[in-house]
Amino acid sequence: MPIALPSSSSGSCPVVPPLLRSTVQACRFSEWYPSFKRNSIRGVVYKFGKEEELTLRAWFEEDGMRLPTEVVEDDESQLSDSSDEDEEESSSSSSSSSSSCPPSHSFPSFTTLITSTLLLYPIFPKINNLAPQDAQWILPLSQPLKCTTIQDVYLALKASALTAVALDDHRDLSGVDEDDGTVVEGVVEDLSEEQEEGERVEVVLKKWYDLERSREFRLFVRGEVLLGISQRDPNHYPHLLVPETQSKIRSTLVNFFESTLKGKFAGGPNYVLDVYMSSSLTGAHLISIAPYHPSLTSPLLFGSYSALHQLYLSTLSDFTPPALSTLSLLDELSSATSSPTRGDEEDDASLETIGTDAPLTLPVLLVIESRSHPAATRNSPAWPAYPQDVVSVGSGKDVEEFKRIWEGEVREAAKEEQDETKTKTTTSQEGSP
């Protein structure tokens, strides 16, 4: 169960502070990156113009996986240069299909930026602060969202269900937090129409790195106070239980926050940071800045924003919280989701390394303390690996056979769509006076 909140303070100090539209906008990569470029992973931004945005939305909403016109034309040009008979046959079939049912969307400027960026580094794409993590299945490499071609970038964005979420940037965020039942307010609109007009869709082409997941952490900040630090990857890493390692992580991230971010973020005093630590754990890089809001940012190991609220209350000068120690806090956090196996020797030892009965000291650092921890999902994908139609087509096939069958399925789908379009056109013409 979540940590109990004192009723006397719930009215004057909400669990989740009001979220302004200006804060949401300030969390965009294009807004904060210029200020924190020296401490961040490299990336470039493409902002779509008004007409381009309409075309982009239409392309995303369109059924199928057609690539933009300029990408398809480039593919056909490369295929036509092949001298192999099989490749010529494939090229002819592909060209015939493309010419009979050509893509109607084009983004030449964006494609040019992708091309020039790929000359410098492989790309990790994000659209409006969301990465298309659920589209990993469509990329040819095993590394998470490593895009090495123009096609990779477009396919990842097109195949992701999260793209639709990213484009719905004015969706209603109010409701009840599923984690603890807390009533959460929506975004407070504080921007003028002119300022809203400048809030265009943007795609970030970040430099892809093979990150060591155990060095990724999330920092929760409220009122410019660093309340808690949570391990991001839901796997158990024994080395994170070593007291000396935890002390170094905590010290480094506190220093990083105070020297780099504190009082310098334009979006206000409440925000969440995702950071990546150096191999020596003596430095950190800023990955992203997100709103302090359960509808937009997960509390990860803290379980709910109510737990973070309890930590925040302990910082207020006019509030005296109940006696709370690091160990008791961890017990509270674990009790809501712990499995029946919790309490074995490994778990007990792990808890002892994380906290003691000493007074609570902020920020609280939480890590996965054992493989039986409910948040630990080793060898389990964070997102559905493949859509059902891909699974049904690929079942029992090797890579080459799957590729041949899948391309046939795509060509057949395109042909059916073409025939349907012709039928509709003929019917329309017959019905005309």
C-alpha positions in Angstrom: 0.0 0.0 0.0 1.2 3.6 -0.7 2.7 5.7 2.1 -0.1 7.4 4.1 -0.3 11.1 3.7 -1.1 13.4 6.6 -4.6 14.7 6.1 -3.8 18.1 7.6 -1.5 18.9 4.7 -3.3 17.3 1.7 -5.4 20.4 1.0 -2.7 23.0 1.1 0.0 20.9 -0.5 -1.2 18.7 -3.3 0.5 15.4 -4.1 1.2 16.6 -7.6 1.8 20.3 -8.1 0.0 22.2 -10.9 1.5 21.5 -14.3 1.8 24.6 -16.5 1.7 24.3 -20.3 4.8 26.4 -20.3 6.6 23.8 -18.2 5.6 21.0 -20.7 7.0 23.1 -23.5 10.2 23.8 -21.6 10.7 20.1 -21.3 11.1 19.8 -25.1 14.6 19.0 -26.2 14.8 22.1 -28.4 14.0 24.3 -25.4 16.5 23.0 -22.9 19.3 21.6 -25.0 20.9 24.9 -25.9 21.3 25.6 -22.1 22.6 22.2 -21.1 24.4 21.1 -24.4 27.8 20.7 -22.7 26.3 18.1 -20.2 24.0 16.3 -22.7 24.2 13.7 -25.4 24.5 15.2 -28.9 21.4 15.7 -31.0 19.8 17.8 -33.7 16.1 18.9 -33.9 13.8 19.2 -36.9 10.7 21.3 -36.3 7.9 20.8 -38.8 6.2 23.8 -40.4 2.4 24.1 -40.2 1.8 22.5 -43.6 4.5 19.9 -43.0 2.8 19.0 -39.7 -0.5 18.4 -41.4 1.2 16.1 -44.0 3.1 14.3 -41.2 -0.1 13.6 -39.2 -1.9 12.4 -42.4 1.1 10.0 -43.1 1.0 8.6 -39.6 -2.8 8.1 -39.7 -2.6 6.3 -43.1 -2.8 2.5 -43.1 0.1 0.5 -44.2 3.9 1.1 -44.0 4.5 3.3 -47.1 7.7 5.4 -46.8 7.8 9.0 -48.0 8.1 9.6 -51.8 11.7 10.7 -51.8 12.8 7.6 -49.8 10.9 5.2 -52.1 12.4 6.9 -55.2 15.9 6.5 -53.8 15.3 2.8 -53.1 14.0 2.2 -56.6 17.1 4.0 -58.0 19.4 1.8 -56.1 17.5 -1.3 -57.2 17.6 -0.3 -60.8 21.4 -0.3 -60.7 21.6 -4.0 -59.8 22.7 -6.5 -62.4 21.6 -9.6 -60.6 18.6 -11.2 -62.3 16.7 -11.9 -59.0 17.3 -8.3 -57.9 16.1 -7.0 -61.3 12.9 -9.1 -60.9 12.4 -7.8 -57.4 13.1 -4.3 -58.6 10.6 -4.6 -61.4 7.9 -5.9 -59.1 8.6 -3.2 -56.5 8.6 -0.5 -59.1 5.4 -1.7 -60.6 3.7 -1.7 -57.2 5.1 1.7 -56.3 4.1 3.3 -59.6 0.6 1.9 -59.5 0.1 3.0 -56.0 2.6 5.8 -55.3 3.1 7.3 -51.8 1.5 10.7 -51.5 3.6 12.2 -48.7 7.0 13.8 -48.8 9.3 15.4 -46.3 12.4 16.5 -48.4 13.9 18.9 -45.8 13.5 16.4 -42.9 15.0 13.6 -45.1 17.9 15.8 -46.0 18.6 16.4 -42.3 18.4 12.6 -41.6 20.9 12.0 -44.4 23.4 14.6 -43.2 23.1 13.4 -39.6 23.7 9.8 -40.5 27.0 10.8 -42.0 28.1 11.8 -38.5 26.5 9.1 -36.3 23.8 6.5 -36.0 20.5 7.9 -34.8 18.2 7.4 -31.8 14.9 9.2 -32.8 12.4 10.8 -30.5 9.2 12.7 -31.5 7.9 15.3 -29.0 10.0 13.8 -26.2 8.9 10.2 -26.8 11.1 7.5 -28.2 9.3 4.9 -30.4 10.4 2.0 -28.1 7.7 -0.3 -29.2 8.9 -0.3 -32.8 12.2 -2.0 -32.2 10.8 -5.1 -33.9 10.9 -3.5 -37.3 14.6 -2.5 -37.2 17.2 -4.9 -38.5 19.7 -4.6 -35.6 19.5 -5.9 -32.1 20.7 -2.7 -30.5 17.7 -0.7 -29.1 16.5 1.8 -31.7 19.8 2.1 -33.5 18.9 3.7 -36.9 21.6 3.5 -39.5 19.5 4.4 -42.6 16.8 6.9 -43.6 14.4 4.0 -43.9 15.1 3.0 -40.3 14.1 6.4 -38.9 10.9 6.6 -40.9 9.9 3.0 -40.1 10.5 3.3 -36.4 8.3 6.4 -36.2 5.6 5.0 -38.4 5.4 1.6 -36.7 5.2 3.0 -33.2 1.9 3.3 -31.3 3.7 5.9 -29.1 3.9 8.3 -32.1 0.2 8.9 -31.9 0.5 9.6 -28.2 3.4 12.0 -28.9 1.4 13.9 -31.5 -1.6 14.3 -29.1 0.3 16.8 -27.1 -2.9 18.5 -25.8 -4.5 15.3 -24.5 -6.3 15.5 -21.2 -3.9 14.5 -18.4 -6.4 14.8 -15.5 -7.9 11.8 -13.8 -7.0 9.3 -11.0 -3.4 8.1 -10.6 -3.6 4.3 -11.1 -0.7 3.8 -8.7 -2.4 5.1 -5.6 -5.8 6.6 -6.4 -4.6 10.2 -6.1 -6.8 12.7 -8.1 -4.5 14.4 -10.6 -5.3 17.7 -12.3 -4.7 18.4 -16.0 -2.4 21.0 -17.6 -3.0 24.6 -16.7 -3.0 26.6 -19.9 -0.8 29.6 -19.4 0.5 30.3 -22.9 -0.9 32.9 -25.3 -2.3 31.9 -28.7 0.9 33.2 -30.3 3.1 31.1 -28.0 0.9 28.1 -28.6 1.3 28.6 -32.4 5.1 28.2 -31.9 4.6 24.8 -30.3 5.2 22.7 -33.4 5.9 19.0 -33.8 9.6 18.2 -33.5 11.7 15.2 -34.1 15.0 14.8 -32.3 17.8 12.9 -34.0 20.1 12.0 -31.0 23.4 10.3 -31.3 23.0 6.6 -30.6 25.1 5.0 -27.9 25.3 1.5 -26.6 24.4 2.5 -23.1 25.1 0.3 -20.0 21.6 0.1 -18.6 22.8 -0.1 -15.0 24.1 3.4 -15.2 20.8 5.0 -16.1 18.9 6.8 -13.3 15.9 9.0 -12.9 16.0 12.1 -10.5 12.8 13.5 -9.1 12.9 17.3 -8.2 10.2 19.3 -6.5 10.6 22.8 -5.3 14.2 22.6 -6.6 14.9 19.9 -4.0 16.2 16.6 -5.2 13.9 14.2 -3.4 14.8 10.8 -4.9 16.9 8.8 -7.3 15.6 5.6 -9.0 17.3 3.0 -11.1 15.7 3.1 -14.5 16.3 -0.3 -16.0 14.1 -3.0 -14.3 16.8 -5.5 -13.8 18.8 -6.6 -10.8 22.5 -5.5 -10.8 24.4 -6.9 -7.7 27.1 -4.2 -7.9 24.5 -1.5 -7.3 24.0 -3.0 -3.8 27.5 -2.3 -2.6 27.3 0.6 -0.1 30.4 2.3 -1.5 28.9 2.2 -5.0 25.6 3.7 -3.8 27.5 6.4 -1.9 29.4 7.3 -5.1 26.2 7.4 -7.2 24.3 9.5 -4.7 27.2 12.0 -4.3 27.9 12.3 -8.0 24.2 12.9 -8.9 23.6 15.4 -6.1 26.7 17.3 -7.3 25.5 17.1 -10.9 22.1 18.4 -10.0 23.3 21.2 -7.9 26.0 22.4 -10.2 24.2 21.9 -13.6 20.4 22.0 -13.2 19.3 23.5 -9.9 17.7 26.9 -10.5 18.7 26.9 -14.2 15.8 25.0 -15.8 13.4 27.5 -17.4 10.3 25.3 -16.8 10.1 25.9 -13.1 11.0 24.2 -9.9 9.3 20.8 -10.5 10.7 18.4 -13.0 12.2 14.9 -13.6 15.7 14.2 -15.0 16.9 11.1 -16.8 20.7 10.9 -16.6 23.4 8.5 -17.7 26.5 8.1 -15.5 30.1 7.6 -16.6 31.8 4.3 -16.2 33.7 5.6 -13.2 30.4 6.9 -11.7 32.1 10.2 -11.1 30.2 12.1 -13.9 26.8 12.2 -15.6 25.1 13.2 -18.8 21.6 14.7 -19.1 19.4 12.5 -21.3 16.0 14.2 -20.9 13.9 16.5 -18.8 10.3 15.6 -18.2 7.3 17.1 -16.3 6.8 16.1 -12.7 3.4 14.5 -13.4 2.3 10.8 -13.2 0.4 11.0 -16.5 3.7 11.9 -18.3 6.5 10.5 -16.2 6.6 7.2 -14.3 7.7 7.2 -10.6 9.6 4.0 -11.3 10.7 2.3 -8.1 9.0 4.9 -5.9 5.8 3.3 -6.9 3.7 6.4 -6.8 3.9 10.2 -6.5 2.5 9.9 -3.0 5.8 8.4 -1.9 7.6 11.3 -3.4 5.1 13.7 -1.8 6.0 12.2 1.6 9.6 13.0 1.0 8.7 16.6 -0.1 6.6 17.2 3.0 9.7 16.4 5.1 11.4 19.4 3.5 8.8 22.0 4.5 9.6 24.1 7.5 6.1 24.3 8.8 5.5 20.6 8.7 6.7 17.9 11.1 6.4 14.5 9.4 6.1 11.3 11.4 9.3 9.5 12.3 10.7 8.0 9.1 13.9 6.2 8.3 15.4 5.1 5.0 14.7 1.5 5.9 11.1 2.0 6.9 10.5 4.0 3.8 11.9 1.2 1.7 9.7 -1.3 3.5 6.7 0.9 2.8 7.6 1.2 -0.9 8.1 -2.6 -1.2 5.0 -3.7 0.7 2.7 -2.5 -2.1 4.2 -4.7 -4.7 6.3 -7.4 -3.0 5.8 -11.0 -3.8 5.2 -13.8 -1.3 8.8 -14.8 -1.7 10.0 -11.5 -0.3 11.7 -11.8 3.1 14.2 -14.5 2.1 17.8 -14.1 3.1 18.8 -12.4 -0.1 16.1 -9.8 0.2 16.9 -9.1 3.9 20.6 -8.7 3.1 19.8 -6.4 0.2 17.6 -4.1 2.3 20.3 -3.9 5.0 22.8 -2.6 2.4 20.4 0.1 1.2 19.2 1.6 4.4 19.5 1.7 8.2 17.4 3.1 11.0 19.3 6.3 10.7 17.2 9.5 10.1 16.0 9.9 6.5 18.5 11.8 4.3 17.5 13.2 0.9 17.8 12.2 -1.8 16.6 8.6 -1.3 18.3 6.2 -3.7 16.3 3.1 -4.8 17.6 0.2 -6.8 16.4 -3.3 -7.6 17.6 -5.2 -4.6 17.1 -8.8 -5.8 15.9 -10.9 -8.7 12.6 -11.6 -6.8 11.8 -7.9 -6.7 8.5 -7.3 -8.4 10.0 -4.7 -10.7 12.7 -7.0 -11.9 12.0 -8.2 -15.4 15.2 -9.7 -16.6 14.9 -11.3 -20.0 11.4 -9.8 -20.4 10.9 -7.1 -23.0 9.7 -3.7 -21.8 7.5 -3.5 -24.9 5.6 -6.1 -27.0 8.4 -7.6 -29.2 6.3 -8.1 -32.4 2.8 -7.4 -33.6 0.6 -10.4 -33.9 0.6 -10.5 -37.7 4.4 -10.5 -37.8 4.4 -13.4 -35.2 1.9 -15.4 -37.3 3.8 -14.9 -40.5 7.3 -15.6 -39.0 6.4 -18.6 -36.8 8.9 -21.4 -37.5 10.7 -19.6 -40.3 14.4 -18.6 -40.6 15.4 -15.0 -41.3 15.6 -15.3 -45.1 12.4 -17.2 -45.4 10.6 -14.8 -43.1 11.9 -11.8 -45.2 10.7 -13.4 -48.4 7.2 -14.2 -47.0 6.8 -10.8 -45.3 7.7 -8.9 -48.5 5.1 -11.0 -50.3 2.5 -10.1 -47.7 3.3 -6.4 -48.1 3.1 -6.6 -51.9 -0.2 -8.5 -51.7 -1.6 -5.9 -49.3 -0.5 -3.1 -51.6 -2.2 -4.9 -54.6 -5.4 -5.3 -52.6 -5.4 -1.7 -51.7 -4.8 -0.7 -55.3 -7.6 -2.9 -56.5 -9.9 -1.4 -53.9 -9.0 2.1 -55.0 -9.7 1.2 -58.7 -13.1 -0.3 -57.8 -14.0 2.8 -55.9 -12.9 5.0 -58.8 -14.9 3.0 -61.3 -18.0 3.0 -59.1 -17.7 6.7 -58.8 -17.3 7.3 -62.5 -20.3 5.0 -63.3 -22.4 7.0 -60.8 -21.5 10.3 -62.4 -24.0 12.0 -64.8 
